[in-house]
Amino acid sequence: MRGMGREMLKDGSLDPPPRLVRYATVVFAAVTLVNLRNDHSADEIVFAAFFCLAAVLNIVGAKAMADGRAERWSRAHPVLNGGILVVLAVAAWFVLLSEFFGERIGVLAGFPIGLAFAAFLIYRELNRTADQPADDAQH
């Protein structure tokens, strides 16, 4: 069952996100950037950074995952890949929690939950790649 999404993207049975979804993330990123003109608070800066990074990953990542470039890059740059994952996880949990519970709870709960979530995903990815033979890593 592990890696099912990656294999489905590679064999063509799972399509990348539709264009509408990819364009919507760009629109969200643009709206948050425009909103920064009026509001320079920390949570608005995190929202803008999160949506901009999500838009870039959604536009570039869809094709890169389908043809295997993303997997090769993540294996070649494990520290940078883990850093991006930590930033995305912490920002996502902050955005989610601060919308419902306020900025303080977003920081106090979002940071450790995001770190734990990212650590779990990194641990799972390291175990997955350790189980694969070296020949499979080249393709």
N, C-alpha and C positions, 0 to 999 in steps of 0.2 A: 504494500500500500504506500510505502514511503516514496516520495518523488513522483507521485502520480500526476500532479499538475505539470511538472516539467516534461515528463514523457508525453503527455497529451498535447502540450504545445509543440513539441518537436515532431510528433507523428501527424500533426494536422487535425486531430480530433477535437482540440480545444482552440478556439480562436482567441487572439488578443482582445483586449477591451474594445468595444465599438468606438468609432470616431467620435460619436456624440459624448461619450464618457470622457475621452481624452480631451476634447475641446472644453467640456464643462470644467475640468480641473484647471485649464488655462484661464477660463473666465473667473473662477474662484480666486485664483492667484492674482489676477489683474484687479479684482474688486478689493482684495485685502491690501494690495499695494496702494491703490487710490485712497483707501480709508486711512492709510498712514499719514496722509497730508493733514488730516484733521485730528488724529489721535496718535500720540507718540508713546503710549503706555507700553509696558513690558509685554502684556498679554497680546496686544495688537501686533507687536513686532514678531513674537513667536508664531502667531497665526499666519502672518504674511510669509515668514520663512518656511513654515510647514507646508503651506499650500504651494509656494513656489517650488520647493524641492519635490513635492508630490507631483506637480505638473511636469517637471522635467523628467522624473522617473517614469511617469505614466506615458509620456510621449516617446522617450528614447527606449525605455525598458521593455515596452511591448514587443518591438521587433528584436531587440537584443536577446530576450528570453526565448523567442521562437527559433532563432537560428543558433543558439548556444553561446553567443558572445558574452552574455551576462554571467553565465556559469564559469567560463574560462577566466573572465576578469576577476570574479570573486575568489577563485582559487589562487590567482596570481597575486592578489592584494588582500589577504585575509584581515589585516589590521584595519585598513581603510574601509573595507566592507563592513566590519564589525562596528567601526565608528559611525558610519552612516546609519546603520541599523539602530544603534543606541540613540542617536540624535532623533531619528524618525519616531522611535517607540516612545521616548520621553516626551517629545513634542505632541504626539498624537494623544497620549494619556492626559497631558496638560490641557490641550484644547478640549477634549471631551469632558474632563472633570470640571474645568473652570467655567464651562458653559452652564452646567447644572448646579454647581456648588460654590462658585466664586473662585477668585484668583488664589487665595490662600490655600484652600483645599486642593486646588489644581496643582500647586507647587508641592505642598506637603505630601500629598498622596500620589500625584502623577509621576514625580521623579523616581521614587523607589519602585513603583509598579512598572514604570517604563524600563528601568534598569533590569529588574527581575525578568520581565518579558523578553527583553533583548538578550540577556544572558542565557535564558532557556533556548531561544531560537539559535543562538551561536553554538551552544552546546549540542543541540540536535543536528545542526549542519556539520559540525566537526565529526560527530559520530557517523553521519551518513557518508561523508567523504572518506572516512577511515575504513569503512566497510567495502568501498569500491576498489577494484584492482587498479593498478597504475596505468594499464593500457586504456581503461575506460575514461580516465581523466584526460587523456590526450585528445579524445574525440568530442 
